[in-house]
Amino acid sequence: MSEPELSQRDRDILDFASRSWTGPGARDRAVRERLGISPTAYLQFLNALLDDPRALAYAPTTINRLRAARDQRRGQR
């Protein structure tokens, strides 16, 4: 049996994460307006998606970019 597909919310979060922003303020406003969640919730959902194989299949470029950034941050600690 295959895994269920990503939810619409998860796809929306990944689509949103694929965009670039001029700064955190602009992104945070857009998160609230477009996704209807807090920036903290957005980052929590996004972080969980980084390790989801369905997310990698849906948005490989975005997931690989964000994983690399996460790995780089972890290496600096």
FENNORWO-V741207 format. One record per helix or strand of 2 or more residues. SS is the DSSP state (alpha for helix, beta for strand). FROM is the first residue (numbers start at 1). LEN is the number of residues. If there is no record, write none. Layout:
BEGIN
ss:SS from:FROM len:LEN
ss:SS from:FROM len:LEN
END
This chain:
BEGIN
ss:alpha from:8 len:10
ss:alpha from:24 len:12
ss:alpha from:39 len:11
ss:alpha from:53 len:6
ss:alpha from:60 len:16
END
